[in-house]
Structures are given as C-alpha cells and as structure tokens.
Amino acid sequence: MRFRFLLSLAMVTLLATQNVLADKIPLEDFIKKPQFASLRISPDGKQLAVLAPVRDRMNVVIMNLDDLRAHKPQPKALTGYTDEDVSGFMWANNERILYFMDKDGSESFGIFAVNTDGSMARVLVEPLGMQVKKGKARVRYANVLDRLPEEDDYILVVTNERRASYPDVYKMNIYNSKDKKLVQRNPGNVSGWFTDWDGKVVGASYQDEDELEAGFMLLNEETGELEEVTRVAWDAPTFTPAGLTGDGDTGYVSSTINPDGTERDKAAIFRYNFKTRTFGEMVYEHDVVDCCGLIQNRKKRDMIGVAYTVGIPEQVYFDEHWKEIMNGINQALPNTRNGITSMDENETVGIVAAATSQQPTRYYLYDFEENKLEWLVDSRPWIDAEKMAEIKPIQYKARDGRTIHGYLTLPVGSDGKNLPLVMNPHGGPWARDGWGYNWETQLLANRGYAVLQVNFRGSTGFGRDHLQSSWKQWGRAMQDDITDGVLWAAEQGIVDKDRVCIYGGSYGGYATMAGLTFTPDLYKCGINYVGVTDIALLFETAPDAWGELETMKKMVGDPKTEKEFLEQWSPSNHADKIKVPVFMAYGLQDPRVNIEHAKVMEKGLKKNGVEYELMVKKNEGHGFRKTENQRDFYSRMVSFLSENLGQGE
C-alpha cells in the first residue's frame, strides 16, 4: 500500500557502577555516523545506493550489488558535501538518483539529482537558507510526492513555494527543473495530497482553520474538482484514507468510527469502497494502540500486512506468500526484529534490515527466487551489542489512574537498584517514544544512568482519549505523567530519588524547564535542548508553513484570549523557583523554537541567580546534526550530569 501524504506541517549499587565504568565506551563510538544507512536497491536490481560518511558528512554512495555480494565492494561517492549531510535519497530510475538537503537546519528542503556515473548533477529545487519575516521563519520546501512509473523522466513534487501553508503539486523533469507543470493547485485548505499506484493524484486531506473543521476529498476525474468525503470538527471521530487496492476504487481507511456510526477510541483498519463511499469489513484492530501502519506491496498493488507498536514493534502478515517469506526470514534471524526495506521492481532481491534495542541495524540481502539470505554490511560494526543496554517496555499508573506506557534502560552490569536517573521526555509533544537502538540512550546508560522515557498523555498512537486528555495540559497533567514516572521508578527501588536529572529536546525541553519550575525539589539538574520556554512566543515565532495555528491554539491555549493562562505555564516566568543548575543548548537557525526562547529563559535565570550554561550553535537548527556540534554538546552533557549526580564521566 502506498498512499503517500505530505502533511504541513516530532538514565546502584557502588559495585555495579564500578563495573559499568570499567567498560566505559568512548563518546566517539556513539556519535560516529553509521558507515552505511538507508540501503536502496535500484529498480533493475543491479545497483545499491546508500548514505555513507564522506569527510564526516553523510553523502550518497553507490555500489554494484554483485561486488557487494562477493564482499568486494567498490563504493563510489556520487556526492561530496563537507558542510551539510544529505538527509535522504531515492531512485528516480535506473540511472538517476534524487537526494534531499536543507541549509543549517532551516527545514527548507531542496531537491538535487545526479546520474549513477556521477554525471548530470543538477539542483532541481534550491534549498532556502534561514530567513525571518515579521518574526517568523520562512520555510519553503519541495518534497517528492511520487514517481511516475510510465514516465521515468518525471516525478510529482509537492511544494509550498506559492503559499506557505498550502502546498501545490507539480510534475517536474528530473533532468531539467525548468520543465515543470502545475498538476493540482491548492484550493486554499489542502494540507496533504495522495496518489494511486500509478502516481496519479486522487485526493487530498484538508483542514479549514477558520471553521476548525477537517476531512479528506477525492478527485472527480470527470470534472477535475475535489469533492468532500468527510467534514468533521477538527477533534471529532473520523476516518482517513490508508491505502488503495489495484483498481483504485477500493482500499482501506483508518477509522475511529465503526460502520454503524458508533465511536471508537482506538483507530482500526477497515476496507472501504472509495467509489460508493461505503465501509467494508474490519481488517485489524488493537485494544491498546491505534491501528496501524499498512505494509504495502507494489507488485500486488495491495496491502500485505500491518505494523504497530505497543512496546516492541510488531508485524502481522495477511498475505500467505509474504507470511511464508517473513516466517523464513524471522527463523533465520530469530534474535532481531526484521523487515524488508527495499526491493527491485520485479521482487527478485530485497534488503532486510535487522536490529534490536542493543544491536544497531545489520543489513542482509534476500534472494526471493532461491529463498536465500546473506549478510551484506553492518551500520555500526564498532558497536558490540553485548555491551549495550536493553531498552525494556514498561507501564505504570499516573495519579489519576491512566496507564502510561514507556521504556526503561538500565546500565549493563547493574543490579537495577538505587540508580541515578535521567528522565528523558520526548518532543512533539504529539509524537511518541519507540523501541530500537538509540545511541543517545546507550551513551547515558553506559555512563551509569538509568534512562526513563514515557509516553505521557498527548503521545500519539494510544487512542483519542490519551491524545485529547492533553489539551491545554502543558505543565499540568502532561507534566504530572512525567513526574509520576520518576516517582514510580523510585517506588520500585530502581532509582535513587535524590539523584534524578531531567533532559529533553523541543517539547521535551519545555518539560525539562517545567519540571524544574513546577516540581523544583524533584530534580538535581536539567538539560533543555532546543526547548520551548515561553508558550505565547511559540505562536508568535512559529514558521509560516505552520499556517494559522487555530487548532493548535485549541490544544495548547490562545495567546490572545488566554494570555494569563499561557504565562502561568511558561517556565520563563518562573525562573525564581528553580533550585538546581541548568544546561541549555539551541540552534541559531532553528525555524521552530526561535532563539528568543533561550534568551528570555536566560534573562530569568540571570535575574534570579540560577546557575546555568547556554550553548548556541550558529550553524544548527532544531537539533544538532553536525558531528562536531554533537561532540561538543554530548561531551558537556556527560560532564554536567556527572557534576550534579555524582556519577563518573
């Protein structure tokens, strides 16, 4: 299945500690970029493109697949950037690769192209550097919506070059960007477009900010007009397209409404006839999480299974042929979570990615005809999985009885008792923590800290009630869930409640500062990484691509009509309550959390004599991506934690 959307805009005992520190792994091993990432097979199955470090920046590298299978790779770099990482790429056809980059974290992504022999390098869409207009960052992006199977020289591109928050669809030549034609003009409310199996635009999701209503539309081929299928209040139960079958008339929806009209808390997958606009049978549901990510197959032009995550990721295959294939792969690789991430068009060979929370991704080649699996490369061969900590799913009850799911990581060699803790709330906040190899978590565990990551209310994927219970709860119930996680870990005897620090990025940075201001006796220190400190300021400086933000005002609070409320829950107004040291880090080019958040927080910390340190990187955006900046940040983080929790560096 492959409905494609573009949406406008997500840390003992003394003996145990000594054992951990004796096996301390160098910081460089954690922050070092993977030697191979994002393996993609060419459509004809003859070549393999990857992202690989060239002079400490991720670049596009190509290899002959037969050479790699013989373990005699002859990698050839197609790009050689030394200032920025290539963030991603795709095969446009057998001879041409498209890749994507922005400038210093501006999030204005451009599109580039190069032939597999290194010729005809072109900038198809120039990425925009950081620009600010009327206090808001200008974000102008161009993303590939789909390939056009019958026209190898063209792609569909979604771009907001005309209107910041309402992207249009263009057909663009991959050799000559001047050959570009408007395919679908945004009527003024479309937030995302989707295509069928042939790369044809068939519909769109929309949101009317003024009326606070949303839904999806389908394209009438006869009139060329978009026709509404659903229109509901922005937070009401509804259903959205999840995928199409081969004929384009039928497919699947993810729905919080049953066919009889009754409401559901957790979304389920149903069959749906897009022509008659009627529901069919339920395909899959889960009683804990929303369902599901569809596993799609181009050759069958249908879905073959679903994927979901409560704690550890799960896959369920419905197609018997694919169920047999994946059963065989899982039997051959029983100790990892496995998935096919790339195939040639004829499905003769595929890339299998295998990983755990301790084992970074290992890549294998699967031969469909011979039913043969062979190892190709490891993403981080210098990492010894036996020295990594296991990230375990946990759950606990918040003070109001709500079940909170999360993950607990304990240092290798510890007995899991009386440990120093780093509480690590995720960003978003409408996102979620997941399971897998996380080098940041592993770094902290290797330094002797337990790490707790929790999917507090508002985290996505746990149903409508869990999401909507976060409305206007920044610093309040959302923060209580984080606090209750710390208290739970202390009650279990896992952590020493007198040795707890809080660290998070983006909304997690807000949660860090909220934790220090609203529960000042709970933490010994806080690390705020690109975090919101003034809620009203977030609205004032939000990038223009985010639109009018009327729904977000309903979710968080309106800075015009609820000014005092937002001030009450903004940490920058409560610096006088902070009792412990603070370390803050920001990117000067951040289009989401403007540098003013750092400045206004710093002013309050200075005024109230709070011990703090502020790190600002001029060439970074919403999070540090450059290795030298990560090295600086994490070196200081480890030292800061050691200084305040009494744990060795």
C-alpha positions in Angstrom: 0.0 0.0 0.0 1.3 3.3 -0.7 -1.0 6.2 -0.2 1.6 9.0 0.2 0.8 12.0 2.2 2.6 15.3 2.6 1.4 17.0 5.8 2.0 20.7 6.6 3.2 21.0 8.8 8.4 15.2 16.1 19.2 7.3 32.8 23.3 1.3 42.0 25.0 0.0 43.8 28.6 1.0 44.1 29.9 -2.3 42.8 27.5 -2.2 39.8 28.6 1.4 39.0 32.2 0.4 39.1 31.5 -2.5 36.7 29.8 -0.1 34.2 32.5 2.5 34.4 35.2 -0.1 33.9 33.7 -0.8 30.5 33.2 2.8 29.5 32.9 3.2 25.8 34.3 6.3 24.1 31.9 9.1 23.3 33.1 9.0 19.7 31.7 5.4 19.2 28.2 6.7 20.0 28.1 9.9 17.9 30.0 8.5 15.0 27.9 8.4 11.9 26.9 4.9 10.6 29.2 3.5 8.0 26.1 2.6 5.9 22.5 3.8 6.2 19.3 3.8 4.1 20.3 1.0 1.7 18.2 1.1 -1.5 18.3 -1.3 -4.5 17.9 0.2 -8.0 14.7 -0.7 -9.9 16.6 -3.2 -12.0 18.2 -4.9 -9.0 21.8 -4.3 -10.2 23.0 -1.4 -8.0 22.8 -0.4 -4.4 22.8 3.2 -3.2 23.5 4.1 0.4 24.2 7.0 2.7 27.7 6.9 4.0 30.1 9.3 5.7 32.5 11.1 3.4 34.7 13.5 5.4 32.3 13.3 8.3 29.2 14.2 6.3 26.6 11.7 5.0 26.7 11.5 1.2 25.2 9.3 -1.5 27.4 6.4 -2.3 26.7 3.7 -5.0 27.9 0.1 -5.3 27.5 -2.7 -7.8 25.3 -5.3 -6.0 27.3 -8.3 -7.3 30.5 -6.8 -6.0 28.9 -6.3 -2.6 27.6 -9.8 -2.5 31.1 -11.0 -3.2 32.2 -8.8 -0.2 34.5 -6.9 -2.6 32.6 -3.6 -2.7 33.9 -0.8 -4.8 32.0 2.2 -3.4 31.7 5.3 -5.5 30.7 8.6 -3.9 28.2 10.5 -6.0 28.2 13.5 -3.7 30.9 15.1 -1.7 29.4 17.6 0.7 31.5 18.8 3.6 29.2 21.4 5.0 25.8 19.5 5.2 24.6 15.9 5.5 22.4 14.6 2.7 19.2 13.9 4.6 17.7 11.3 2.2 17.6 10.0 -1.3 15.6 7.9 -3.7 16.0 6.1 -7.1 14.2 8.1 -9.8 15.1 5.5 -12.4 17.9 3.0 -13.1 20.4 5.7 -14.0 19.4 8.7 -11.8 19.2 9.4 -8.1 17.4 12.2 -6.3 18.6 13.4 -3.0 17.4 16.0 -0.4 19.1 18.6 1.7 18.5 21.9 3.6 20.9 24.5 4.9 22.0 24.5 8.5 18.7 23.1 9.8 16.4 25.6 8.1 14.0 22.8 7.1 13.5 24.4 3.7 14.4 21.2 1.8 15.6 21.2 -1.8 15.8 18.5 -4.4 19.0 17.5 -6.1 19.8 14.9 -8.9 22.8 13.0 -10.2 23.3 10.1 -12.5 24.9 6.9 -11.2 28.1 7.6 -13.2 28.4 11.0 -11.5 27.3 13.0 -14.5 24.5 15.5 -15.0 24.5 16.7 -11.4 21.6 19.2 -11.0 19.9 21.4 -8.4 16.3 20.8 -9.2 15.0 22.9 -6.3 17.4 25.2 -4.4 17.0 25.0 -0.6 16.3 28.2 1.1 18.6 29.4 3.9 17.2 30.7 7.1 15.0 33.8 6.5 12.8 35.6 9.0 9.9 37.8 8.1 7.8 39.5 10.7 9.4 37.4 13.4 8.5 34.1 11.7 10.9 31.8 9.8 10.1 31.4 6.1 10.1 27.7 5.4 9.9 26.8 1.7 10.2 23.1 0.9 9.9 20.8 -2.0 9.2 17.1 -1.5 8.8 14.2 -3.9 5.2 13.0 -3.7 5.6 10.1 -6.1 7.4 8.6 -9.0 5.6 8.3 -12.3 6.1 4.6 -13.4 5.2 5.3 -17.0 7.3 8.4 -17.3 10.9 7.8 -16.0 12.0 11.3 -16.6 9.3 12.9 -14.4 8.2 13.0 -10.7 5.4 14.6 -8.8 6.6 17.3 -6.4 4.8 19.0 -3.6 6.0 22.5 -2.8 4.8 25.4 -0.8 6.6 28.0 -2.9 3.3 29.8 -3.8 1.6 29.7 -0.4 3.5 28.8 2.8 1.0 26.5 4.4 -0.9 25.2 1.3 1.3 23.1 -1.0 0.6 22.6 -4.7 1.5 19.6 -6.8 3.8 19.9 -9.9 5.1 17.4 -12.5 8.8 18.0 -12.7 11.5 16.8 -15.1 14.4 15.1 -13.2 17.0 16.3 -15.7 15.7 19.8 -16.3 13.7 21.5 -13.5 12.5 24.2 -15.8 10.3 21.6 -17.4 7.7 21.8 -14.6 3.9 21.9 -14.9 1.2 22.5 -12.3 -0.8 19.4 -11.7 -3.0 20.4 -8.7 -3.4 23.9 -7.5 -4.2 24.1 -3.8 -7.7 25.5 -3.3 -6.6 27.0 0.0 -7.2 24.4 2.6 -5.4 21.2 1.5 -2.7 20.1 3.9 -1.6 16.9 2.1 -2.1 15.1 -1.2 -2.2 11.4 -2.0 -1.7 9.3 -5.1 -2.7 6.0 -6.5 -0.4 3.1 -7.6 0.2 4.8 -11.0 1.4 8.1 -9.4 -1.8 9.9 -10.2 -3.2 12.4 -7.7 -6.5 11.0 -6.5 -7.3 13.0 -3.3 -6.2 15.3 -0.5 -6.6 15.8 3.2 -7.6 19.3 4.2 -8.1 21.5 7.3 -10.2 24.7 7.4 -8.5 26.7 10.2 -11.3 29.3 10.3 -14.1 26.8 10.8 -11.9 24.3 12.8 -13.0 21.5 10.6 -11.1 18.8 8.7 -11.6 15.9 6.4 -10.5 14.4 3.1 -11.5 14.9 -0.5 -11.4 12.7 -3.6 -10.7 14.0 -7.2 -13.6 13.7 -9.6 -11.9 12.6 -12.8 -14.7 14.0 -15.0 -14.9 17.5 -13.5 -11.3 17.7 -12.2 -12.8 19.0 -9.0 -12.0 17.9 -5.4 -15.1 16.6 -3.7 -15.6 16.3 0.1 -15.9 12.8 1.5 -15.7 13.8 5.2 -16.0 17.1 7.1 -16.0 17.0 10.9 -14.9 19.1 13.8 -11.0 19.1 13.9 -11.0 16.8 17.0 -14.1 14.6 16.2 -14.0 10.9 15.4 -13.5 10.3 11.7 -11.8 8.2 9.1 -8.9 8.8 6.8 -7.5 7.0 3.7 -4.8 4.5 4.5 -4.3 2.9 1.0 -5.7 1.8 -2.3 -6.0 -1.6 -4.0 -5.0 -2.0 -7.6 -8.3 -0.9 -9.2 -8.2 2.5 -7.3 -11.9 2.2 -6.4 -11.4 0.2 -3.3 -8.9 0.3 -0.4 -8.6 0.9 3.3 -9.3 3.6 5.9 -8.0 4.2 9.4 -11.1 5.0 11.4 -12.3 6.0 14.8 -15.9 5.4 13.6 -17.4 2.0 13.2 -19.5 1.2 10.1 -22.7 1.5 12.3 -21.6 5.1 13.2 -20.6 4.4 16.8 -17.4 6.0 18.0 -14.1 4.2 18.7 -11.2 5.3 21.0 -8.5 3.4 19.1 -8.4 3.6 15.3 -8.9 0.4 13.3 -8.3 -0.5 9.7 -11.4 -1.1 7.6 -11.9 -2.0 4.0 -13.5 0.9 2.1 -15.1 1.5 -1.3 -14.0 4.9 -2.4 -16.3 4.9 -5.4 -19.5 4.1 -3.5 -18.1 5.6 -0.3 -19.1 2.7 1.9 -17.4 0.7 4.6 -16.5 -3.0 4.4 -15.2 -5.4 6.9 -12.7 -4.6 9.7 -9.2 -5.7 8.8 -7.4 -5.2 12.1 -7.7 -3.6 15.4 -5.7 -3.5 18.7 -7.0 -2.8 22.2 -4.0 -0.7 23.3 -2.9 1.3 20.3 -4.3 2.9 17.2 -4.0 0.6 14.2 -1.9 0.5 12.1 0.8 1.2 9.6 0.0 -0.7 6.4 2.7 -2.9 4.8 2.2 -2.3 1.1 3.4 -4.2 -2.0 3.7 -2.6 -5.4 3.6 -5.8 -7.3 0.3 -6.9 -5.7 -0.9 -3.3 -5.7 -2.4 -4.0 -2.3 -1.5 -4.3 1.4 0.0 -7.5 2.6 0.1 -6.8 6.4 0.1 -4.3 9.2 2.6 -3.0 11.7 2.1 -1.4 15.1 3.9 -0.8 18.3 2.8 -1.0 21.9 6.2 -1.7 23.4 8.3 -3.7 20.8 7.3 -3.3 17.1 5.1 -6.0 15.7 4.2 -7.0 12.2 1.2 -9.1 11.1 1.1 -10.5 7.6 -2.2 -11.4 5.9 -0.9 -12.4 2.5 0.1 -16.1 2.7 3.0 -15.8 0.3 4.5 -12.9 2.3 3.7 -14.6 5.6 5.8 -17.6 4.5 8.7 -15.3 3.3 8.8 -13.3 6.6 8.4 -16.5 8.7 11.5 -17.9 7.0 13.5 -14.7 7.5 12.5 -14.5 11.2 13.5 -18.1 11.7 16.9 -17.4 10.1 17.3 -14.2 12.2 15.4 -15.1 15.5 17.1 -12.6 17.7 16.3 -9.4 15.8 13.3 -7.5 14.6 13.4 -7.8 10.8 11.8 -6.1 7.9 12.3 -5.8 4.1 13.1 -2.2 3.4 13.9 -2.1 -0.3 13.3 -4.3 -3.3 13.8 -4.2 -7.0 10.7 -3.8 -9.2 10.5 -7.5 -10.1 11.0 -8.6 -6.5 14.0 -10.8 -7.2 16.2 -9.3 -4.4 15.5 -7.3 -1.3 17.2 -5.6 1.6 16.4 -7.0 5.1 17.1 -4.6 8.0 17.6 -6.5 11.3 18.1 -4.7 14.7 17.2 -4.7 18.4 17.5 -2.1 21.1 21.1 -3.3 21.6 22.1 -4.2 18.1 22.3 -1.4 15.5 20.9 -2.3 12.1 22.5 -5.1 10.2 21.7 -5.4 6.5 21.1 -8.6 4.6 20.3 -9.5 1.0 17.3 -11.7 0.4 17.1 -13.7 -2.8 13.4 -14.3 -3.5 14.0 -17.0 -6.1 16.5 -19.0 -4.1 14.9 -18.2 -0.7 18.4 -17.3 0.4 19.6 -14.7 3.0 23.1 -13.4 3.1 24.7 -10.7 5.3 25.8 -7.6 3.5 27.0 -4.9 5.9 26.5 -3.5 9.4 25.5 0.0 10.0 27.8 0.4 13.1 30.2 -2.5 13.2 32.2 -0.9 16.1 29.3 -1.3 18.4 29.3 -4.6 20.5 25.7 -5.4 21.2 26.6 -7.4 24.3 28.0 -4.2 25.8 24.8 -2.2 25.1 21.9 -1.9 27.5 18.5 -3.5 26.8 15.6 -1.0 26.4 12.6 -2.6 28.1 8.9 -1.6 27.7 7.3 -0.7 31.0 4.0 0.8 32.1 2.7 2.4 35.3 -0.4 4.2 36.6 -0.5 8.0 36.7 -2.1 9.7 39.7 -5.5 9.7 38.0 -5.3 6.1 37.1 -4.3 6.5 33.5 -1.9 3.8 32.1 1.3 5.3 30.8 3.5 3.2 28.6 7.2 3.8 28.2 10.7 2.4 28.2 13.3 1.8 30.9 17.0 1.3 30.2 19.3 0.1 32.9 23.2 0.2 32.8 24.8 -3.1 31.8 26.2 -4.8 34.9 24.0 -3.0 37.4 21.5 -4.8 39.7 18.8 -2.4 38.7 18.6 -0.8 42.2 19.1 2.7 43.6 20.4 4.1 40.3 20.9 7.7 39.3 18.2 8.5 36.7 17.9 10.7 33.6 14.2 11.3 32.9 14.0 11.9 29.1 10.6 13.2 27.9 10.2 13.1 24.1 9.5 16.1 21.8 6.4 16.8 19.8 4.6 16.7 22.1 2.2 14.9 19.7 4.6 12.2 18.9 5.8 9.1 20.9 8.8 7.2 22.1 9.6 3.9 20.4 11.8 0.9 20.7 15.1 0.3 18.9 18.8 1.1 19.0 19.1 4.7 20.4 22.8 5.8 20.7 21.9 8.7 22.9 20.2 6.4 25.4 23.0 3.9 25.2 25.6 6.7 25.9 23.7 7.6 29.1 23.3 4.0 30.2 27.0 3.3 29.5 27.8 6.2 31.8 25.9 4.5 34.6 22.5 6.2 34.4 19.1 4.6 34.2 17.0 6.2 31.5 13.2 6.6 31.6 11.2 7.6 28.5 7.5 7.8 28.9 4.5 8.3 26.5 2.7 10.8 28.6 -0.8 11.9 27.7 -0.8 13.6 24.3 1.6 11.0 22.9 0.2 9.7 19.7 -0.9 6.2 18.8 -2.6 5.4 22.1 -6.2 6.4 21.2 -8.3 9.6 21.1 -8.7 9.9 24.8 -5.0 9.7 25.5 -4.4 12.3 22.9 -7.2 14.7 23.8 -6.6 14.4 27.5 -3.5 16.6 26.8 -5.5 19.6 25.5 -4.3 22.7 27.5 -2.3 20.5 29.8 1.3 21.7 29.1 3.0 21.9 32.5 -0.1 20.3 34.1 -1.4 16.7 33.6 1.2 16.1 30.9 3.9 17.1 33.3 2.3 15.1 36.1 2.6 11.9 34.0 6.4 12.6 33.7 6.6 13.3 37.5 4.7 10.1 38.2 7.1 8.2 36.1 10.0 9.3 38.3 8.0 8.5 41.5 7.1 5.1 40.1 10.8 4.3 39.4 11.7 5.4 42.9 8.9 3.4 44.5 10.1 0.3 42.6 13.6 0.8 44.1 15.1 1.2 40.7 16.3 4.7 41.1 17.6 6.9 43.9 15.0 9.7 44.1 17.8 12.1 45.3 19.8 11.6 42.1 17.5 12.5 39.3 18.0 14.8 36.4 15.6 15.7 33.5 16.7 16.1 29.9 14.6 16.6 26.8 14.5 18.3 23.4 11.9 20.5 21.8 8.7 19.9 23.8 11.0 17.7 26.0 13.0 20.8 26.6 9.8 22.5 27.7 9.1 19.6 30.0 12.6 19.9 31.4 12.1 23.6 32.3 8.6 22.9 33.6 9.9 20.1 35.7 12.5 22.4 37.3 10.0 25.2 37.9 6.8 23.3 38.9 8.4 20.4 40.8 11.7 22.1 41.9 12.5 19.5 44.6 12.3 16.6 42.3 15.4 17.1 40.2 19.1 17.8 40.8 19.6 19.3 37.3 18.0 19.9 34.0 19.2 19.8 30.4 17.0 21.9 28.0 17.8 21.1 24.3 16.1 23.4 21.9 13.1 23.7 24.2 10.1 26.0 24.4 10.3 28.3 27.4 7.6 30.8 26.6 4.4 29.3 25.2 3.0 32.5 23.7 6.3 33.1 22.0 6.0 29.7 20.3 2.9 31.0 18.5 4.5 34.4 17.7 7.6 32.9 16.0 6.2 29.7 14.5 7.3 29.2 10.9 4.9 30.5 8.3 4.5 27.0 6.9 2.5 26.0 10.0 -0.4 28.2 8.9 -2.8 30.0 11.2 -2.4 27.5 14.1 -6.1 27.8 15.1 -6.3 24.1 16.1 -3.0 24.3 18.0 -4.5 27.2 20.0 -7.3 24.9 21.0 -4.8 22.2 22.0 -2.4 24.5 23.9 -4.1 27.8 24.6 -4.8 31.0 22.7 -2.1 33.7 23.3 -4.7 36.4 22.6 -7.6 35.3 24.7 -5.7 33.1 27.2 -2.6 35.2 27.8 -2.5 34.9 31.6 -3.1 31.1 31.3 -0.1 30.6 29.0 2.0 32.9 31.1 1.2 30.8 34.2 2.5 27.6 32.5 5.6 29.2 30.8 8.8 28.3 32.6 10.4 31.6 31.6 8.1 33.4 34.0 9.1 31.1 37.0 12.9 31.1 36.9 12.7 32.2 40.6 11.5 28.7 41.5 14.5 26.8 40.0 16.9 25.5 42.7 19.3 23.5 40.6 21.8 24.0 37.7 20.5 24.2 34.1 22.3 23.4 30.8 20.6 24.8 27.7 21.5 24.2 24.0 20.0 25.9 21.0 20.5 26.3 17.2 20.6 29.8 15.8 18.9 28.7 12.6 16.0 26.9 14.4 12.8 27.7 12.5 10.5 26.0 15.1 11.8 27.1 18.5 13.3 30.5 17.9 16.5 31.5 19.7 14.4 34.1 21.7 13.2 31.1 23.9 16.8 30.8 25.1 17.3 34.5 25.6 14.1 35.0 27.6 14.9 32.0 29.8 18.5 33.2 30.2 17.3 36.6 31.4 15.1 35.0 34.1 17.9 32.7 35.2 20.4 35.6 35.4 17.9 37.7 37.4 17.3 35.0 39.9 20.9 33.9 40.3 20.3 30.4 38.9 23.5 28.5 37.9 23.2 27.9 34.2 25.1 27.4 30.9 23.9 28.2 27.4 25.4 26.7 24.3 24.3 28.2 20.9 25.5 26.8 17.6 25.3 29.2 14.7 25.0 26.6 12.0 22.3 24.4 13.5 18.5 24.3 13.5 16.0 22.3 15.6 18.6 19.8 17.0 22.3 19.4 16.2 23.1 17.3 13.2 26.8 18.1 12.6 29.2 15.7 14.3 31.4 18.4 15.7 28.5 20.1 17.4 27.1 16.8 18.7 30.5 16.1 20.1 30.6 19.4 21.9 27.0 19.0 23.2 27.2 15.5 24.5 30.7 16.0 26.0 29.2 18.8 28.0 26.1 16.8 28.8 28.0 13.9 30.3 30.2 16.3 32.3 27.1 18.2 33.5 25.4 15.1 34.7 28.5 13.8 36.4 28.9 17.2 38.2 25.3 17.1 39.5 24.6 13.4 40.1 28.0 12.4 41.4 28.4 9.8 38.6 31.7 9.3 36.8 32.1 10.6 33.3 
